[in-house]
């Protein structure tokens, strides 16, 4: 077997000007600064949705209760529920189907238990 051919110059994945803009935008920022660069309005909306969902949806309530039983505090448990709902929303968006609680596997498992 022959070794792979390595080009003399690296193949650009991002155009040079795009890479320069990205590096300039991140200059002087450590991890914590970038971590909190998320959209705070979207974060607030999603956690508020997760809080209300845990009061209305049996599987979200069970997910929240399980997180609390594992020793998670309220904000962390709410974020766990929010992450689960994001996965559901993402799946609905990509498949082009509306959310149907009867078709949701977590709802089905809870109904059987």
Residue, then its C-alpha position, 0 to 999 in steps of 0.5 A: x500500500x502506498x502512503x497518501x499524497x500530501x499537497x505542498x500547500x494546505x487545502x483551504x477549508x475556509x477562504x482566507x478572508x473568512x478565516x481572518x474575520x473569524x480570528x479577529x472576532x475571537x481575538x482576546x476572548x477566552x472560553x468563558x467570554x465565548x460561552x456567554x455569547x449566546x442569544x440571551x433572549x432565546x435562552x430565556x424563551x427556551x427555559x421558560x418554555x421548558x419550565x411550563x412544559x414540565x408542568x403540562x407534559x408528563x414526560x417533561x415532568x418525569x425528566x425534570x423529576x429524574x434530574x432533581x432526584x439525581x441532585x441537579x438544582x432547579x436551573x440545571x434540571x430546567x436546562x435538561x428539559x429544555x435540551x430534550x425539547x430542543x431535540x424534539x423541535x429539531x426533529x419536527x422541523x427536519x421531518x416537516x411534521x407537527x409535534x404529536x404527543x401520541x407519536x412521541x416515544x417518551x410519551x409512549x414509554x410513560x403510558x406503558x409504565 
